[in-house]
Structures are given as C-alpha cells and as structure tokens.
Amino acid sequence: MMSYEEIRSAAGSYGLIYFILMFIGVLIYALWPGNRKKFDDAARIPLEED
C-alpha cells in the first residue's frame, strides 16, 4: 500500500505533466495557421457597429 507522501508525489508529477501537455495543446490550437481567420474575426468584434 502506498503512503500518503508517495501518492502526493505521484499526483504532483502526473499533474505537472498533464498541465504541460494541456498548455502545449492550447498553444498548437492558438497558433495553427487554419485558425487565423477565426481569431482575426473575433478580434474585430469590439470594433463593429451594431
């Protein structure tokens, strides 16, 4: 049976890996060339007249 310290350490390590992978995924999505028009259109929304 694992002790509390071992579980906490493993959870911290797996959590760090999870968040790094999520961050890389978000970066890839945001910088993907096919998404440029969608983000440019969204950036112009505040400047449009109603």
C-alpha positions in Angstrom: 0.0 0.0 0.0 1.3 3.4 -0.9 1.9 6.0 1.7 0.3 9.5 1.6 3.7 11.0 0.6 4.1 8.7 -2.3 0.6 9.3 -3.6 1.1 13.1 -3.2 4.4 13.0 -5.1 2.9 10.9 -7.9 -0.1 13.1 -8.2 2.1 16.2 -8.3 4.2 14.7 -11.0 1.3 13.5 -13.1 -0.5 16.8 -12.6 2.5 18.7 -13.9 2.8 16.5 -16.9 -0.9 16.9 -17.6 -0.8 20.7 -17.4 2.3 20.9 -19.6 0.6 18.8 -22.2 -2.6 20.9 -22.0 -0.5 24.1 -22.4 1.2 22.7 -25.5 -2.2 21.7 -26.9 -3.6 25.2 -26.4 -0.5 26.7 -28.0 -0.8 24.5 -31.0 -4.5 25.3 -31.3 -3.9 29.0 -31.0 -1.0 29.2 -33.4 -2.4 26.7 -36.0 -2.5 28.5 -39.4 -6.1 27.4 -40.1 -7.4 29.2 -37.1 -6.0 32.6 -38.0 -9.1 33.9 -39.8 -11.4 32.8 -36.9 -9.2 34.7 -34.4 -8.9 37.7 -36.6 -12.7 37.9 -37.0 -13.1 37.6 -33.2 -10.6 40.3 -32.6 -12.7 42.7 -34.8 -16.0 42.2 -32.9 -15.5 45.1 -30.5 -14.8 47.5 -33.4 -18.0 46.6 -35.3 -21.1 48.9 -35.2 -24.3 47.4 -34.0 
